[in-house]
Amino acid sequence: MDIVARRKADPAHWRLATAIRALSMDAVEAANSGHPGMPMGMADVATVLFRNHLTFDAAAPNWFDRDRFVLSAGHGSMLIYSLLYLTGYEQMSIDQIRNFRQWGSITAGHPEYGHAEGVETTTGPLGQGIATAVGFAIAEEAMRAQFGAELCSHKTWVIAGDGCLMEGISQEAIALAGHQKLKNLIVLWDNNDITIDGRVSLSDSTDQLKRFEASGWRTISCDGHDPADIDRALTDAASGKDDRPVLVACKTIIGFGAPNKQDSSGVHGSALGAAEIAAARETLGWESPAFVIPEDILADWRAIGIKGRTQREAWATRVDTAENRDEFARRISGGVSDRLAPTLAALKEQALASQPKVATRRASEMVLEVVNPELPEMLGGSADLTGSNNTKTKDLGIFTPENRQGRYIHYGIREHGMAAAMNGIWLHGGFRPYGGTFMCFTDYARGAMRLSALMGLPVTYVMTHDSIGLGEDGPTHQPVEHLAICRATPNTLTLRPCDLIETAEAWEIALTSESSPTVMALSRQNLPLLRQEADENLSAKGAYVLREASAAPKVILMASGSEVEIAVTARDTLEAQGIPTRVVSVPSMELFRDQDTEYRQQVLPAGTVRIAIEAAVRQPWEWLLLGERGREETSGFIGMTGFGASAPAPTLYKEFGITAEATVAEARRLLG
């Protein structure tokens, strides 16, 4: 069917969809930057979705029981911006559309969570959206199980492109979703057969329908430019006829309506140009000037924007009369339980009494053993390393299709997918997710971890086996640069505790964070309890004096995690030799930076020898060694300069020179 015939077949739909196409063309042209082809191609699908199927209320963007809409193909951001403006989201004015991709606008090049209401998650890195949506769907199932369908029962709709499905993270995501039978997850595939380089066939020949079916999904196909056929497919997808997630393959033409550039890579990632826009306007039958939507069309769209109001008001009434309304309100607000602080205080007092010598991964488990029963919002998991990460406690139960009350997820060997799903779980609301793997596999989770930081999501990454101290597994598993990478990532808290008390404090920091993810770097090897008091959360200062010098310090030893023990031993030797030495534990460089100048100068006074000790690379320690009034000639580092090796941990520390003896020798050398 040609465009003229499509215009005549359903004029009302056509005018609504063409408004999306026009705004997308105009905004990209004004910015001279962007991706007009995808929103033009998916305008028909999006119109049918928002008009007939998506449950939302533009006047209440954060209504908890709304359907979630994720634009995984984030390069087509003008699709969602157009929809938000047309349906009446207050923040999305026509001026924001005009200022697409410009300084100070909320219409960033790719959708950014927190910039505009209605954008459920940051997308753009392809595959992250569909993987994050799996977390949304998990959280929906879990909240429904805990609070009932009357308070939580909605769907997660995703628009994904060929690029999303090529990225490796997509396979982790769809396999997990299929295994978990997330029936309220529906992916609309923009099957336009075009990537930036040209036809998809240049690089891929995957039968996507068979791929999804093999992963436990139900699949449906439709003509992505026939509103009746789209409606048929979406109705089928939303029917819940079985317990599988659904893929709807929408056969579309990229840049639909641009007569000379549609169905080509030329419409993928650049403005159409004035001549092509004029031709497209004629082809589409759109007579309005740039950024002008006829009043009758805008009125029809605004009516779509308020169609969910009755459902929202009925939901609000059910919440008001629910027996557990206060707890439900706390959960969906992300509020911190008042049971957290006393629970952790009791654990720290118990630690002082019993003086346990445990690995900090075990210390983390001990924290979770007392916290998880008190905080029903805790939703844990591991990428197939549960026994190594110590992330599962007895009270949790396993989250499965048969047990949605379970609060522990076996993510499988899917670090990419796990991290993205945790973002989705937090964004959905109702839970504080945490998930574990080995520290070196932050490399695999990096894309989603970066988005956690970019979006300001307080998810917790439990990263065990944090140094060469893991021993015999060797250099492939021994992280040396990973602490530096995490510390270099903006808005990320990297916490490397040295004992049980610092670990409890680290968890308190993580579980009260409002806008930063936490990376918990935990040891495999046992460590003694070094803290001698626990009244104050000293880890929250980032660095503090753990052992004071006998007089004005001549040497300051700084360390984190398992190397704090080495610093304490070296300090005792230096003190015995008449050299006043202070030990500073540095569980979080980021939090120490946040302290005022006076406190930092108290901890690190000028005119001393400074030595940092960490079984990792020196780079992140430079500011503590050379800044804060430090000097090159009086600074030293005991740590790694290359990769590790396969051997028992004590041998590795000795062979790489990360010992108290080496620290003492370095201090004496620097003292002259």
Secondary structure, DSSP 4 states (H G I P E B T S, - for coil): --HHHHHHH-HHHHHHHHHHHHHHHHHHHHHT-S--HHHHHHHHHHHHIIIII----TT-TT-TTSPEEEESSGGGHHHHHHHHHHHT-TT--HHHHHTTT-TT-S--SS--TTTSTT--S---STTHHHHHHHHHHHHHHHHHHHH-TTT----EEEEEEHHHHHSHHHHHHHHHHHHHT-TTEEEEEEE--EETTEEGGGT----HHHHHHHTT-EEEEEETT-HHHHHHHHHHHHT--SSS-EEEEEE--TTTT-TTTTTSGGGTSS---HHHHHHHHHHHT--S-TT---HHHHHHHHHHHTTTHHHHHHHHHHHHH-TTHHHHHHHHHTPPPTTHHHHHHHHHHHHHHH---B-HHHHHHHHHHHHTTT-TTEEEEESS-HHHHT---TTS-B-BTTBTT--EEE--S-HHHHHHHHHHHHHHSS-EEEEEEEGGGHHHHHHHHHHHHHHT---EEEEES-SGGG-TT-TTT--SSHHHHHHHSTT-EEE--SSHHHHHHHHHHHHH-SS--EEEE--SS-B----S--SS-GGGGS-EEEE--SSS-SEEEEE-TTHHHHHHHHHHHHHHTT--EEEEE-S-HHHHHTS-HHHHHHHS-SSSEEEEEESS-SGGGHHHHHSTT--GGGEEEEE-SS---SS-HHHHHHHTT-SHHHHHHHHHHHH-
